[in-house]
Amino acid sequence: MSTPETDAFRSALSVVEQSEPRIAAAIAGELENQRRQLKLIASENYASPAVLLAMGNWLSDKYAEGTPGHRFYAGCEVVDEVERIAAEHARELFGADHAYVQPHSGIDANLVAFWAILAKRVEAPRLDELGLKHVNDLSDADWETLRRDLGNQRLLGLSLDAGGHLTHGFRPNISGKMFDQRSYGVDAETGRLDYDAIRAQAQEFRPLILVAGYSAYPRNPNFRILREIADEVGATFMVDMAHFAGLVAGKVLTGDFDPVPHAHVVTSTTHKSLRGPRGGLVLCTEEYAEFVDKGCPMVLGGPMGHVMAAKAVAFAEARRPEFADYAQQIVANSQALADGLMKRDITVASGGTDNHIVLLDVFSSVGLTGRQSESVLLDGGVVTNRNSIPNDPNGAWYASGIRMGTPALTTLGMGPAEMDDVADIIAGLLKAAEPTLTKSGDQSKAKYTLDDAVAADARQRSADLLARFRLYPQVDLDG
Ligand SMILES: Cc1ncc(COP(=O)(O)O)c(C=O)c1O
């Protein structure tokens, strides 16, 4: 089969093969792998061939530190154009005052945002007080005081076991080392955010930054209320929409649930539900723009021109009406998946979902840890990841939950009927597996038994579904 995509990828691989054949084989092998597995990893997707191809070229070769029109290198006019197009699409897509498209990933986007907020709220007022323009003009003593103040600010974000993210002030991440951090959780009964409790905590703790956003919360936070809380305590309100940016772009999340009109600063990845290249993005109000634009050299080096080009392509795709249909379908599918699992007696955290995430409490449903369940599902051709659930009895390593998301299968064109089949495959596998007993007679948290025939049947059913909804149907590397 000859299509432009088939020809493009075959030619590209034949060129790579001449330099390192093992890498050409690995690239082809990854496509085969992804075509073999039902991808329910909530943070993954399948970018379009146009997005993928926009990254494989000489834009990668150009250094362009700075911002469009203000670079530290000569000859940047093409990268300027690329960055301007990407930023313009991002502003239009999300209705933001300002967009900064340089961050290489979600963690970078959050670092840019944190340091922009610190620069505006701590550094700039100090310089003003002293009548100075630049940190280099500070005396050693004033610089030392400022450095300590920068490192002594408070941040309030969602706890990890309630679905928060490591970059929101947790100790293993630099954000936890930078900030004095506290977290809010979810209500033990409902599994949902309790805004009165968050308000009380914010009033007591008085953070400089209130962070919202999640990587494993199956409901939609109310950003209007959270902004009110931030205003009451004088905090900057920052939302990390890395997971649900596609639902914002596709106008599934509007009004109180759209972070952009409510937050001072919004960060995102571009590769999850937004379906772009791996990368990050910061949106902000006009008052934060000059600080966000100093992401390079604050925490970033040279921007990746090839990835900004791919972001521009992805944002252009997300501005089309088809993307809104796609975003609606993501949520319809996750609700069908949650319903299908609940009707098969698998417990779904918070009793369902309003977004792209379905969080299973596998430990209370079938007595398996998250770690066991993740492997059991993979045996049946279903890729997921284990995740803590609120107040997890098995800790973060073994965990009691499985996090699933529907952006990828929705990209393949699957709908609610297929989600019911997927729920049946998942419930069948989970119910058939059992933890093995350790020598002391306890149930293992890692090992399990699963009948080979059950696993083989699930693999076949997964393969049948994937044959009907082929990944990259326009790409044929085998001919
Ligand atoms: C909410 C959130 N923020 C930030 C990140 C970090 O993104 P990246 O892996 O691109 O650094 C993630 C990724 O999982 C995320 O879920």
The ligand as a Gaussian input file, in Angstrom:
#p B3LYP/6-31G(d) Opt

LIG

0 1
 C       -0.239000      16.669000      36.062000
 C        1.113000      16.416000      35.459000
 N        2.020000      17.396000      35.459000
 C        3.263000      17.222000      34.956000
 C        3.628000      16.030000      34.391000
 C        5.041000      15.871000      33.905000
 O        5.080000      15.792000      32.520000
 P        6.412000      15.311000      31.777000
 O        6.478000      13.845000      31.932000
 O        6.209000      15.757000      30.351000
 O        7.554000      16.031000      32.413000
 C        2.710000      14.984000      34.339000
 C        3.115000      13.706000      33.730000
 O        2.771000      12.657000      34.062000
 C        1.414000      15.180000      34.899000
 O        0.512000      14.204000      34.921000

